[in-house]
Amino acid sequence: SSPPVGTVPVEVDDEATKRLVSAMTEYGDGVDPRTGFTTPGYVSADLFIEGLNKAGACPTREGFVTALRAVTDYAGDGLLVEPANFAEGPVKGGFPYGRCAWFVTYAGGAFVPDPAATCGEIQGL
């Protein structure tokens, strides 16, 4: 079992994973969205686009970073198990990783996600 880096497993049948699989089928040059770090890469690209959109018509590096540091509920187009918070809060510099992970087990020749994410409390927050 392993958590897929804070993202919803592709094997979960929801609208966000359907969009990912559809985009990878159309633009992924044959890359299987269920392998490697496809989902975190997709979320990273989406975050970059989010930062550009929030930074305005003529973005600078500083404007990009400042704009993203104000985001408190980034959902990664629905692919994050729990929204990320890049603003100052209980953790200096924001809290991009949530308290939940969605575990996946490889069984019978296939990846099988748990029925739901596993969540816990982070000590000291």
N, C-alpha and C positions, 0 to 999 in steps of 0.2 A: 504494500500500500504506500502511496505517496500523494502529497497534495500538489496539484498542478500550479504552483507559484501564485496562489491567491486568486486564481481565475476559476470560472465555472467550467467543469469538464465539457469537452465538445460532445460527449456522449449523452449529456442531458438534453432532452428534447424541448427547447424553449425558443422564443423568438430571437434572442441574442445569438445563440449557437447556430440557428438556421441562417442568420445573416452572415456570420463568419464562414460557414461551410459554403454558402452561395458565392461569397466574394472570393474565397480561395479557389473554388471550382472555376470561376470566370477569369480571375487574374493571377492565380498562384502558380502558373507554369508547371502544373502537374504535382505540386507539393500537396501531400495528404495533410489536411488540417488536424488530424488526430495524432500526429507525430511531433516529436521534439518540442520546441518552444514556439510553435506557431501562434498559439493564443496569446501568450505574453508579448510576442512581437507585434501582433495585430493591435493589442491594447496600447503598446508603446507608440505605434504610428498614430493611433487615434488621439492619444494624449498630446503628441506633437501638433497635430492639426488643431486640437482644442486650444493649445497655447497660442498658436498663430492667430486663430480667430479672436481670442480674448485680448491679444496684444494690439489689435487695431490694424489700420490700413498700411502703415509703414513700420513694421515691428523692428525693434532692436533686441539684442540679447537681454539687456536689462529689462526692457518692457515685457518681453516674453516671460522671463523668470518672475517678475513682479506680478504679472497677471495670473500665472499659475499658483503663486503663493497665496492668492486670495480665494482659491477654489477649496470649498469645504465638503463637496459631495460628488466627486468625480466617480462615475459608475463604469467607465470603460466600455461604453455602448452596451451596458448590461452584462458584460463579461467578467466583472469583478464580483467576487463572492460578497464583498461588503464595500461600499463606497470609500474611496480614499479621501483623506483630508490633508491638503498641502499647506494649510494655514497654521499659524502658531496656535498651539493648544497645550494639552497636557504633556506633549513631547516637543522639545525644541526643534524647530524646522518643520513641524507638521507631523502627521501620522499617516503615511501612505499605505501602510500595511494594517489591515484590520485584525480583529480578534477571531476571525473565522477562516477555516480552510475546508476545501471540499476534497475528500480523499477518494482515490481511485485504486482499485485492485485489478491486477491482471489475472484473469481466471478463465479457463476453458478456451484459451486462444483469443480472448478479447478483453478490452478495458471495461471494467464495470464500476460506475461511480456509486458511492454510497447514496442512499435515498435523499439525503439532505446534507448540507454543510455541517461541520462540527465547529462549535463556537466555545470560547472560554473567556475567562477574565484575565487581563494582563496585570500582573502584580505591580504595585507602585503607582498606578494611575488613578 
